[in-house]
Every structure is written in C-alpha cells, then in structure tokens.
C-alpha cells in the first residue's frame, strides 16, 4: 500500500466568487503519519511563500487576500 498526498491551493476571493484550485499530487508515502506531516509542512511553506509574493505585489500582509486557501488529504492506494 502507498499513501498519496493531495494538495489544493486557491487564492482568497470575495464571497460568492469561485476561483479555480491548483491541484498537486505527491505519491510515495509509506505511512499516513509521514503523508500528513508532509502535507502540513508543505502547506505551511505555501502560505509563507504566497505571503512573501503578495507582499512584493504591494498587498498588505494582514488582509484577507494575503493568505491562500490550502487543503491537504492523504489517500491510500493499492497497486
């Protein structure tokens, strides 16, 4: 059995507006714990890097648009 990490990231948007998500699939985890830890670490870095990029674009760091929405999920696959 192999664990696969699914990540999606979308930029914050005004209420009622739907934005496309950017999906990422990372295979090869041997345990759900390792998969979940990787998801948390990657999500934390996505937030930091998105904040840095948006700050360079002149968007205030404390605004609702400064933080991306990130979701992670680990799925078990049998090969």
Secondary structure as the mmCIF struct_conf table of DSSP 4:
data_model
#
loop_
_struct_conf.conf_type_id
_struct_conf.id
_struct_conf.beg_label_comp_id
_struct_conf.beg_label_asym_id
_struct_conf.beg_label_seq_id
_struct_conf.end_label_comp_id
_struct_conf.end_label_asym_id
_struct_conf.end_label_seq_id
STRN STRN1 UNK A 2 UNK A 10
TURN_TY1_P TURN_TY1_P1 UNK A 15 UNK A 16
STRN STRN2 UNK A 22 UNK A 29
BEND BEND1 UNK A 30 UNK A 31
HELX_RH_AL_P HELX_RH_AL_P1 UNK A 32 UNK A 56
TURN_TY1_P TURN_TY1_P2 UNK A 57 UNK A 58
TURN_TY1_P TURN_TY1_P3 UNK A 61 UNK A 62
BEND BEND2 UNK A 63 UNK A 63
HELX_RH_3T_P HELX_RH_3T_P1 UNK A 64 UNK A 66
BEND BEND3 UNK A 67 UNK A 67
STRN STRN3 UNK A 69 UNK A 77
#
